[in-house]
Amino acid sequence: MTRRADLSPLTQIMQRVDAVSDGAPSPDTVSTGFPSLDRLLGGGVRHGDLIVLGGDVGSGKSALTLAMALRAAQDDRAAAVLSGEMSIDRVMERALAIEGRARVDDIRRGSLDETTRASVGGVAVRLRDAAPAIGVIPPEGLEGMGDELRRMLDAQLIVVDPLEALVSGARPRDEELASAVRFLKMMAVELHVAIVVTAQLPGMTRERRDLRPTLDDFGALGAVKQLADVVLGLYREEMYTTGAGHGVEGATELLALKNRNGATGYVDLYFYKQWMRFEDMLDPDR
């Protein structure tokens, strides 16, 4: 009986291997929309995985994860974004800015030039049919978050931005963050969905020489380091250097600090700060 029961998942895995080798996309993998990152992660992020993206304040964590959700939706993969820092309208404004290559302030003021107005209008039309579901992180803590996630039965990728929005203050902060990490990993497995969550870096100190994120910077009593399947660190040198010749404007390193099923390393991105838009340096202009 045990051998028979074990054949089914093995058969499914081999069928998936054969299908992917013939050029079909892997059904349990969602592209991040950044080809270099997808190659490093073996095709993208996988259902059942918890992916944590950490970076300094203002490094672009929210913009990068929103871009991943937008590009997944454009690839006909159901995606969702739950924000604890912005309203639904603000998230959608940012989506228009990223995809339309426009400044959020110009969108808000209606001061777009003719070319940019046409670009943003085209994005708006496209997003009506292929946009991620946008919502806010419920205030009821992890219980409310669980109810919200379970309502997203069709989602293949869910962005939670940020992890800290799941902290209620009822217990020491690190304990609550660790509980939130465990909870999100459990939900990723239960719902068979890739959950991407942004996180601050409480362990990072400005005094050290190399300010690239490390696994220990995530704090949360080591829960990110232990439980996340993929841990990414966002590093923009220009944030820490001043003067000519010190840091290339827009140059970004996205470091895979942990990859449970593959290699670690980094990929080069470029950040257009005025649009809050990241592009892959090797495969730009998606």
ABEGO torsion letter per residue (X at the ends): XAAAAAAAAAAAAAAAAAAAAAGBBBAABBBAGBAAAAAAAGGEBBBGBBBBBBBBBGAGAAAAAAAAAAAAAAAGBBBBBBBAABBAAAAAAAAAAAAAGBBAAAAAAGABBAAAAAAAAAAAAAAAABBBBBBBBBAAEAAAAAAAAAABAABABBBBOBAAAABAGABBAAAAAAAAAAAAAAAAAAAGBBBBBBBBBAABBAABABABBBAAAAEGGGAAAAABABBBBBBBAAAABBEBGBEBBGBBBBBBABBAABBBEBBBBBBBAAAGBBBBAABBGX
